[in-house]
């Protein structure tokens, strides 16, 4: 049996756990209510039993302290080394907090599962969770030891004075556990504080690591984590202590600058980041280059609140991706139009398509979620998908409330392809009986050759739109197919691979789901 097929393959475990029950008041003052520490160097039973002791002790602390309506945080942090006959692995447990709302009694259920998948270069460790009424999931990444020497020197828990422990724990709560820059919550809090003062011009930059997915895919997630940690620390060191540098999540970061003197200084800061992130990693025979795309928003011109600034910078970020990797763009209201021609209503895709990454779902979601003009951005999304998969037309149609009629709501057309949106309003579904029947039965309808349709009327209707082949996806709202997203090829017959169908299905259902969400909120804007 190979190592990746079963659990607990180790000869020795060295572990250190430190657990706290704390209270953090509204002003950010921290009080440590209970602390338990354990260290062990033994086999599997020692680690498991030792952790049980910590869990039991903290359970008693929670039961004693959580007797009122106060809110508490429960924290466990630590590391463990796992040694088998082949290699030494190190699991760095990330900081995990769980809100404790009294009165409550908690029962701890241990789950210590270490899974090694060497052939896939992925290593993950899941530790314990707490049963109802709330949940604690302690997760860490498991790395080959050669990658963890620097990380461990900063992460290993040591005996500290109460004052040092207080500051250390306060930092842990406010920092992202992987990169050690501010986490999103703390960065947002500091940015809001600065915006409320309203004494100076402020700048928000959103920094996205281009091509980071390829680092994970070709070199490995453990290497990708180290890359993120290095980039974050170098990014932090690039700016002053009064500036805010934080991690949004994934491969995105905040940089918030106070009291800049000119727009030229902002450009210089953005260029420094682009230069810093422009590098190539070579490992295990793979070579991957990364860069940075940056969206910039300025207060008060682009917004007086964090939410407005974030949306503006995020819009500018995707414009930067449209320019090409390693670029930066300052927000302008015209970016909200996404290159839509006022005369034709069609979208110029060159501006956006360059930024359509391998992670298409994330790209489309971020384009639409929080969009001030949802319908315009949805048209952009349809156009990007259609061009990426080489379609002539992309569109969204909605069924009438009684389900008996179809109307074209959105449409994108390639150059030279005639629009059909005006010709396809309130059309009886009886004109497309076969299409609608199969769509409602399976959620999918594909025509590789229009001439193969059995119905003469239906075939003529498609031919009148110059359609040679098409693919349609039924989109459900609360269990009922109320819309469809479709893509036409007006130039050729075509077949679809399973991968293409899967990608198109995911993206189509995402657009439809956000459309329904938008409609239920009664506005042409989805609030983030």
Buried (B, 14 or more C-beta within 10 A) or exposed (E): EEBBEEEBBBEBBBBBBBBBBBBBEEEEEBEBBBBBEBEBEEEBEBBBEBBBEBBEBBBEBBBEBBEEEBBBBBBBBBBBBBBBEEEBBBBBBBBBBBEBEBEBEBEBEEEBEBBBBEEEBBBBBBBBBBEEEBEBEBEBBBBBBEBBEEBBEEBEBEEEEEEEBBEBBBEBBBBBBBBBBBBBEBBBBBBEEBBEEEEEBBBBBBBBBBBBBBBBBBBBBBBBBBBBBEBBBEBBEBBEEEBBBBBBEEBBBBBBBBEBEEEEEBEEBBEEBBEBBBEEBEEEEBEBBBBBBBBBBBBEEBBBBBBBBBBBBBBBBBBBBBBEBBBBBBBEEEBBBBBBEEEEBBBBBEBBBBBBBEBBEEBBBBBBBBBBBBBBBBBBBBBBBBBBBEBBBBBBBBBBEEEEBBBBBBBBBBEEBEBBBEEBEEBEBEBBEBBBEBBBEEBBBBBBEBEEBEBEEBBEBBEEBBBBBBBBBBBBBEEEBBBBBBBBBBBEEBEBEEEEBEBBBEBBBBBBBBBBBBBEEEEEEBEE
